[in-house]
Amino acid sequence: MPEHSADSSMLPLAPDTGLKRAVSPSALSTDPAGAKPEQKRPKTQQGRPHRPRRLRKADADETVLDAIELLLRETWLNGRAATDWPEIPAAFGWSSGDQDAEAAYSRSPPVPAKLAGASEAECTFDVYVYEMTERGVSIAAREAPEQLHELVSQGQRPWFFVVPFTLKGEQARIRSVRHEWGYTQSDLLEVTEKSPLRIEAPCAYFGRCSGCQLQHVGYNHQLEFKRQVVERAFAHANPLFGKLPVLSVSQSPLPYGYRTKLTPHFDLRKNTPIDNVPIGFNIAGQRRVLDIEDCMIGTDVVRRGFAQTRKDAHAKMASYKRGATLLVRETNVPGEGSGTSVADTPAAELVKEYTLDPKSWVTDIVGDLKFRYPASSFFQNNASILPAFTGYVREELHKWSRQLAANDSSNGVLKTLIDAYCGSGLFGIACHQDFEKVLGIEISNESISCAGDNAKMNGATNTDFLLGDAARLFEKVDSDPSSTAVIIDPPRKGSNPDFLDQLIAYGPRVIVYIACGVPAQARDINHMYSRGAVSVDGHTATVDSKPAAVYRIAAIQPFDLFPQTYHVENIVTLVRED
């Protein structure tokens, strides 16, 4: 589950409505308890002097800053003729390039905040919600649309708030909690005017738990939101990429009950009764744990395991000194009394069970393939969509192998597949039947061992998995790039320039880039564009030395592996232009 590290003092949403937070009448008093007017520095609720944070741009959420700038530009353009577009200000609220003016504005919030020592009443505002960011939170301002347009038309900017669990077009009452560079983090107190897109979230913990951000949005609208996230990420990386069509998001067969791994946790704090320690996930916007008895996005088996691990942890709570992160993971095992091993049992005959032991081994099924790996290691956590996910990659490679063939040979042109960042071999093994040779590389010795065992278990005899850094992958490749395809599936932070430059120099015929971090993916492809290696509508970057391989972006296909959350996976196919 994604975790949010913040230290706000958000009060939980009242469970009956999912929209209002329980606030006592005394909390709304205009008299800041314990504060003296003559004090130069306010005191926190514990009575300690408050030390103002120095706001830094590097600490701000880049996706929030990007969403604010995009909103300002779109607001300025609203109602203007196309001929006025070149006149759009390069900056709002200060002169372009004036870093001192930007810093003076961004470090001088015109509103109080809870963690800056203000009272509840001083921190309560009514706002208009304007846009949802790619992380599932919204940006809002106190100005109504007409006021916002008038302000922005003059080259100015309002002060923005970041508000969770709200939708574009809604009006809300919020509590300002913590200032950031150019905006203020806030808690949602009440939605005063709802969007027609809002639905009732089925989970009793939604609005408090940090795990899901989108349960208040219908699933079809979640899919469109995620498509737009991909679209915006590419347009932000390079305006030329904004012209590229992004296909509709491939939906998960299960919008709930899909997750095969959950990691609840707990902290042991002073003065917390040992029999009343909350076990679950972080409260949204806080580092405190919300006690959660059940998680609707887990599979049925995982939910059973979730209940069991809570019971076990409570039973031995006295043995813990600090707290712990627990593991619940689905696995597939031979049926009781079968007497056979996982390797000898057909995938269709395995039965689902859960494990709570991080040191145990688990088995996942993808179509008719089986993958074994340690329970504590990485593997995609939505088994219901993996056949379609891996199937799309295989079909893309097969399609382009046939289309790029010089003749109508059914064998196609692609003979070798390189699986960079191969992990336990998911994509290389899933696609091995269409290639003469599959080469996988991974920096983890454990993953390489798993990949080799999985290849053997699935009869993928044409595979070879090597230990090494993907950045030096092509030192070990001797296949003809004109008959080679490369799959890239890096971590969320993306690949690195050294690897991408080597990839360009090698020049495989087809590249399939799989990403869980779409902004990083768009950044990496823009790096290739900056090297002259990517063409968009015939446009390439001007470079001193043109690379031997130039690619066109043939397809951008998002997949929803994590319904009810802001996360989206994305697959980009790049085909070499010959």
N, C-alpha and C positions, 0 to 999 in steps of 0.2 A: 504494500500500500504506500502511496506517496505520503511523505510526511512534510509538515510545514513547520519551520523553526521560527517562531516569533514569540514575543513575550507580552502580548496584550492582556487586558483584564476583561475579556469578553464574558458576559453573562450568558448562560445557555438559553437557547430558544425554548419557549414554553411548548411542551410536547403536544398539547391539544391542537394547536393551529399550525405549527411549523413556520409561523411568520412573525410572531411577537416574542420578545424576550421578557422574562420575568424581572421587572424592576420595581423595587419597593418604593412607596411614596417618599420615604426619607431620602432615597437616592436621587430624587428629582428636585430636592431642595436647592434653592439658590444660595444657601449659606454653605461654603466649602468647609466641611467639618475639620476643625483643628487648625485652620489657616488664619493667620493674623494679617490684616491689611498692611501693616508696616514692614512685613518681612520682604527682604529683597529676593530671597530664593524660596520658592514654595517647598512645602514638605510633602512627602509621599504619605500614603495611608499608614505606613508603619512609623511615621514621624521622622525619618531620616531626611536630610537635605537632598533635594533633587539636583543632580548634576546634568545640565543640558548636554545632549549628544551633539557632536559635531557632524552635521550632515555631509555626506560625500556622495558624489554621483556614482562612484564605483560600487556603493552599497545598495543603490536603488535597483528595482526590478526593471531590467531593460525592456521587457515586454510591455510594462505599464507606460514607460516613457515613449516607446514607439507608438502605442495606441493613442496616447495623448496627442502626439504630433500629427498622426494621421487624422484624428478627429478635428484638430484645428485647421488643417489644410482643407478637409472636406467641408467644414463649416464656412470657411472663407470662400470656397468655390461655389457654394450653394447660391443659386440665383444669378450668377455671373455668366456672361457670354463666354464661349470657348476662346474668343480672341483675347480675353482678359487673363487667361491662365498663365501666360509667361510672367505676369506681374505678381504672382503669388509671393508673399514675403518668405524669405529664407528662414526667418525666425519670428516668433510671436512673443511679445513682452519685453524684448531687448533687441538691440541691433545685432545682425548676423556677425558671428565671430567675436562678440564682446563677452569674453569668458567671465570677466569681473562682474558685469551686469547680470549674467546668467546665474552666477554663484550668489550674488546679493539677493536676487529674487528667490532662488530655490532654497536658500537657507533661512528665509524670513517668512515663515508661514503666517498668514493673517488670521489664523484661527487657533484657539487653544486646543489642547489634547490631554487626554487622561494621564498619560505617562509623562507629560510635561507639568503635572501637578494641578491641573484644572479640576473644577468640580463637575459633577454629573451634568448639571444644568448648563454649564458653560460649554460642555462638549457635545450637546445634542443639537442636531441640525436636520432640516428638511432639505432633501436634494432631489435632483432629476438625474436619472440614470441614462447615460448616452451610448455606451458601448461595452461589450464584453471582450476582455483580452483573451489571448490564447491560453492562459492559465485558468480560465473559468471564473475569474473575478471581474467586476465591472468598474468602469470609471464614471464618476458622477460629479456634478457641480451644483452649487446653490442657485445658479442662474437658470431661469426658464429658457427654452429654446430661442425665443425672440431676443431675450437679453444676451444670451450667449452669442448669437449671430451678430448683434450690434457691436458687442465688445471685440469679437474676433475680426470683424470687418475693419476695425480701426487699428488692427495690428497688435492688439492687446490679448491677454489670456487671463482666464479666471484661475482660482486655486482649485485643484481637483482632489477628489477623495476616491480611494479604492474601497469598494464595498463588495463583500461576498454574497452569494446566493440571490442575486438580483438579475433582472433582464432589461435589455434595451427598451426604453420608453416607459419604464416604471418610475414611480415616485416613492421615496422611502424616507423614513426617519432613521438617523444613524447616530452613533457615538464615535467621535474622533478619538483615536487611541494613541497613535504614534506617528510622528512626522518623519517623512523621508524627503529626499531631494526632489522638490517640486510638487509633492503631493502628500496626502495624509492617509495612513491606514485606518480603517474604520470597522466598527461592528455594526451589523444590521440589527436595529431594534424593531422595526415594523415596516412592512410594505403597505403604503397608504393608497397607492393606485397600481393595480396589477396589470401586467401584460396579458393579452389574450392567449399568449403562448404558454403561460404558466399552468402547470398541472400540480396536483397534490402528490408530493413525494411519498412513496409507499413505505419508506424506512423511517422508523420512529426516531432514529438518531440523526437524520439528515438536517443540516443547519447547525449542528454542533460538531459532528465528526469531520475530521479533515480528509477522510478517504475519498468521498464522492463530492463532486462539485455541480453535477448537472441533473440530478434526479428531479428537479422542478421543471425540466424541459422534456417534451415528448421525444421519443427516440428518433423519429424522422428529422426533427429539428436539431437534435444533437449531431446527426450525421452531416447536415448541411453546415452547421457551425464548424465542424472539424474540417470539412472541405475548404471553407473560407480561411481557416487557420493555415492550411497548407498554401493556399493561394496568396495570402498576405505575407507569409514567410519568404516565399520566392520573390514576390514583388519588392519586398524590403531589401533582400540581398542584392537585387539588380532590377531596375525598372523594366529592362527588356524581358525579364522572366515573367513580368506581370501579364504578358501577352499569351503565355503558355496555358493551354487548357488543362484544368485539373479534373480528372474523372470523379464521378460520384463515389463516395466512400463505400467500400465493400463492408456490409454490416455483419455484426456478430450474429450467429444463429441464436445465441442466448443473450438477451440484454441484461438479465439477472441470472444468478446461479452459474456463472461461467468460470469463476476464478479458482484455479487449482492449488493456490498457495496463499496463505495468510500468515502474517507475522505480528500478532498482538504483543503488547509489552506492558510493563508496569514499572513504576518508580516507588521506592520506599522513602517517604519524606518524614521528617520529624513530626511527632504528635499525631501521625496517622495510625488509627487502631489497626492492629495486624489482621483483624478479621474483616476489615473494610477497605482493603487496598483495591483501587480501581484497576481493572485489566481490560485493555482494549487498544484504541488508537488515540492519537493526539486530538485535543480539542482544536477546532479550526482557529488558526491565528495564535495559538498558545503552545507552550511546551508541557502543559499539564495533560494527563491522560484521562480520557473519558471512559467510564466503565461501560462496556458493550457486551451484552449477553449473546448476541447473534449478529451475523453479517450476511445480508441478503445477496451480495454479489459472489459469495463463495458457493461452490458446488454443494450438493446435498451431503456428500461424503466429508468435505472439508468443514461444513457447518457442524457435523457430528463431532469431528475432531476438535473444532473450536470449543465446543461445550466441554469436552473431556479435558483439554489442556487447561482451561480455566479452573475446573474442579481440582485437577492435580496441583496446580500452582497454589491455589488457596489452601490446600491440605498441607503443603510443606512451606508455607510462606515464612514461617519462623526461621527457616534455614537460609533464607536469602539475606544478604547484607546490604545490597544497594538496589536491586531490581534486576530485571532480565527481559530479553526479547525471546519470545516463544516462537516455535515453528509448527505450522500445520500444513502438510502437503499431501495431495492426492497421489496415489500410486496404483499400479495395476499388477495383480498377483495371480498365480494359478489358483484355480478353485480348490476348495477344501477337499483333501483326500485325493487330489489328482496325481500327486507324487512326481510331478514333472517340474522342471525349472522354467523360468521366464523365457530363456532362449529356446527351449524345446516346445513351448506352448504357443499355438497360433494366436495372433493378436485378438481375434474375435472371441477367443475362449478365456481370456483373462478377465478377472473381476476387479472392481474398484474397491480400494481400501484407503485408509489414511495412515500416515506415520507422523509421530511427534518427535522423532529422534533425528537431529541434524546430521548425525554420523551414518545414518542408514542410507541405503540405495533405493532409488525410486525408478519406476518405469512409466514412461509416457507413450501413448499410442497416437500415431499420426497416419490416418488411413489404415494400411496394412503393415506399416512400419513400426518398429519398437525402438525406443531410445532409453538407455539406462544411464544414470548419473547420480552423484551424491546429492542427498536431499538439500544440502546447504548451498549448492551451486546454482548458476543461472540456467533457466530454461523458460521459454515463453509460457505464460500462466493462463492462457485461454485455449484449452485443448479443442473447444468446439469449432474454432475458426482456423486452426492450423492446417487441415487438409486443403482448404481454399487458399490460404496464405502461401503455403509451399507450392500448391498446384499452379497458382498464378505465375510464380517465378519459373517453374518448369515449362509452362506453356509459352511464356515470353521467349525463353531461350530456344525452345523448339520452333516457334514461329519464325524467329529471325534467322535461325540456322537454315530453314528452308527458303526463305525469301532472299537471302543473300547468296545462295548457291548459284554458281555460274550457269548451271543447267537445271533440269527438273529432277535431279537425283533425289530420291527419297531419303538418302542418308544425311543430307544437309551439309553445310560448310563448317560448322563448329564441331571440333573433335576433342578439344581439351577444355575442362572447366577448372578454374582456380577459385577456391572458396577462401577468401581472406577473412580473418576474424571468425574462424569456422566453429569455435566452441566445441560442443560434443557431436558435431557433424550433421546437424539438422538439414541444411540446404544442400550440401554436397551429396549426402546419401539420398535425399528425396529426388535429386535430379540426375543421379548417376547413370541411369539406364540409357540416356540419350547421348552419352559421351564415351569415347574410347578410354579416356583417362580423366580422373578427378584428383586434384591436388589441393589439400587443405592445410592451412597454417594457423597456429595459435600460440600465444606466449605462455599459456598455462600447461604445464606438464600433465596435470590431472585431466584437463579437457582433451588433450591429444590422446591420452590413454583411453578415455571414454569413446572418443570418435573412432579409434581403431577397433575397439570391441563392438561398437554399434554397427560399423561397416561389416564386420564378420558375422554378427548376428542376423543382419538383413541381407546377406549374400552379395554385398557390394564389393566384389573382388577387384574392381578396376579403380579403387580409391587408395590414396596414400596421404597420410596426415603427418605433418612435420612440425616439430617444435621450433619456434623462432618468432622474431618480431615482424609484423606485417610490413613495417617500413623498409625491411630488407628482403621482402618476399621474392622479388624478381631476380635476385642473385641465384636463386635455385631453380629458375624456370628456363627450360630449353626448348619449349614448344613454339611453333610458329604463331606469332600474334594474330595473323590473319585467319587462323582457324581456332582461336582461343576466346573464351568468354570468361569474365571475372565477376564474381559476386562479392560485394562489399557489404558487411553488416557490422559496423563499428559500434562502440559504446555510445551513450547519449551525447557525449561531448563531441562526437564526430571523429573524422580521420585527422591526419596532420599533413602539412604542406609537403614534407619530404616524401611520404608515401604517394600522395597525389601526383607529384612531379615524376616519380618513378613510373607510376601507372601511365601517365601521358607519354613518357619516353618509350615504354614498352609497346603501347598502342594496341591493346586487344580489340578484336572486332566488335564485341558487345560488352557493355558494362551494366550490371544490375546493382543499383545502390539501394540497400534496405536500411531504413533509419527509424529509430524510436525518438530521436531528437531532430525534428524537421528543420528548425532554424539552423542547426549545425550542418545538416545535409545541404540546405540551400547555400550556406556559406561555402561549403566545400566545392560545390558545382560552380559557384561564382569564382572560386580560386582557379578552377580549370578554365573558365571563360577568360580570366585575366591573363592566362598563359597562352591565349589564342587557341585553346583546345576545344572550345564549345562554340557552336554557331547557333544563333537564334534569328530566324527569318533572314538568313544570309549574312547577318552581322556577326563579325568576330572582333575581338579586341586587337588594337594595333600593338604589335610586339616586334622587337628587333629581329627575332629569329622564329619563323613559323614552325610549330611542331609538326612532326611527321604524321600524327593522327589528329583529326578534327572530328568532333562528335556532334550529332544533333540529339536533342532531347525528344525521344520517340513517344514516351508515355509517362504520366505522373498519376499513380494509382494509390490513394490512401486506403488503409484498412483500419477498422475499429476493433482493436484487440482489448480495449478497456472501456466498455460502455459505462455510462454514468459518471465518468471522469473526463478531464480535459485532454487526456493523453490520446495521441493518434500515431499510428505507424504509417510510413510512406515508402513506396517503391518507385524509383525512377529508372527508366530504361534509357541508356545512351547507346547510340549506334554509330559506328565510325563511317564517315563519309569517304567513299573511294571514287 
